[in-house]
Amino acid sequence: MSKPSEFFIYLIERYAAYKKTSADKVLAFWDELGMTDFIYDMYEIYHSERLQNAFDDIDSLIAERRKTNTQPV
């Protein structure tokens, strides 16, 4: 497994714990918002920062997507 893949699994599991939900639900939510590939591709930035910075960025991205998405999430 590649380092980005390993980190993505770690990130989604930690983010799910941070949000008090499951990794499956987080992944489904990110997929619904069309964010999964973008978050995966942020490996170079996210893996070198404090994990909370990644969480804050992801939360910001979600808020942005919710504003532009006309479907209820």
C-alpha positions as CSV (number, residue, x, y, z in Angstrom):
1,M,0.0,0.0,0.0
2,S,1.3,3.5,-0.8
3,K,2.1,6.1,1.8
4,P,-0.7,8.4,0.6
5,S,-3.1,5.5,0.9
6,E,-1.9,4.6,4.4
7,F,-2.2,8.2,5.5
8,F,-5.6,8.6,3.9
9,I,-6.9,5.6,6.0
10,Y,-5.3,7.1,9.1
11,L,-6.8,10.5,8.3
12,I,-10.3,9.3,7.7
13,E,-10.3,7.1,10.9
14,R,-9.0,10.0,13.0
15,Y,-11.4,12.4,11.5
16,A,-14.3,10.0,12.1
17,A,-13.2,9.7,15.8
18,Y,-13.0,13.5,16.0
19,K,-16.5,13.8,14.6
20,K,-17.8,10.9,16.8
21,T,-18.9,8.8,13.8
22,S,-17.6,6.0,11.7
23,A,-15.1,6.1,8.9
24,D,-17.7,4.6,6.5
25,K,-20.1,7.5,7.2
26,V,-17.3,10.1,6.7
27,L,-16.2,8.5,3.4
28,A,-19.8,8.4,2.2
29,F,-20.3,12.1,3.1
30,W,-17.1,13.1,1.4
31,D,-18.1,11.1,-1.7
32,E,-21.5,12.8,-1.6
33,L,-19.8,16.2,-1.6
34,G,-17.3,15.2,-4.3
35,M,-14.4,15.8,-1.9
36,T,-12.8,12.4,-1.4
37,D,-10.3,12.6,-4.3
38,F,-9.3,16.2,-3.4
39,I,-8.7,15.2,0.3
40,Y,-6.7,12.2,-0.8
41,D,-4.6,14.4,-3.1
42,M,-3.8,16.7,-0.2
43,Y,-1.4,14.1,1.2
44,E,1.7,16.3,0.7
45,I,0.2,19.0,2.8
46,Y,-1.8,17.1,5.3
47,H,0.8,14.5,6.3
48,S,3.3,17.2,7.2
49,E,1.1,19.3,9.4
50,R,-0.6,18.9,12.7
51,L,-3.6,16.6,12.2
52,Q,-5.9,19.3,13.6
53,N,-4.9,21.6,10.8
54,A,-6.1,19.0,8.3
55,F,-9.4,18.6,10.2
56,D,-9.9,22.4,10.2
57,D,-9.2,22.5,6.5
58,I,-11.6,19.7,5.8
59,D,-14.3,21.3,7.9
60,S,-13.7,24.6,5.9
61,L,-14.0,22.7,2.6
62,I,-17.2,21.0,3.8
63,A,-18.7,24.4,4.7
64,E,-17.8,25.8,1.3
65,R,-19.3,22.8,-0.5
66,R,-22.5,23.1,1.5
67,K,-22.9,26.8,0.4
68,T,-22.5,25.9,-3.2
69,N,-24.4,22.6,-3.1
70,T,-28.2,23.1,-3.6
71,Q,-29.0,19.6,-2.4
72,P,-29.5,19.1,1.3
73,V,-26.6,17.2,3.0
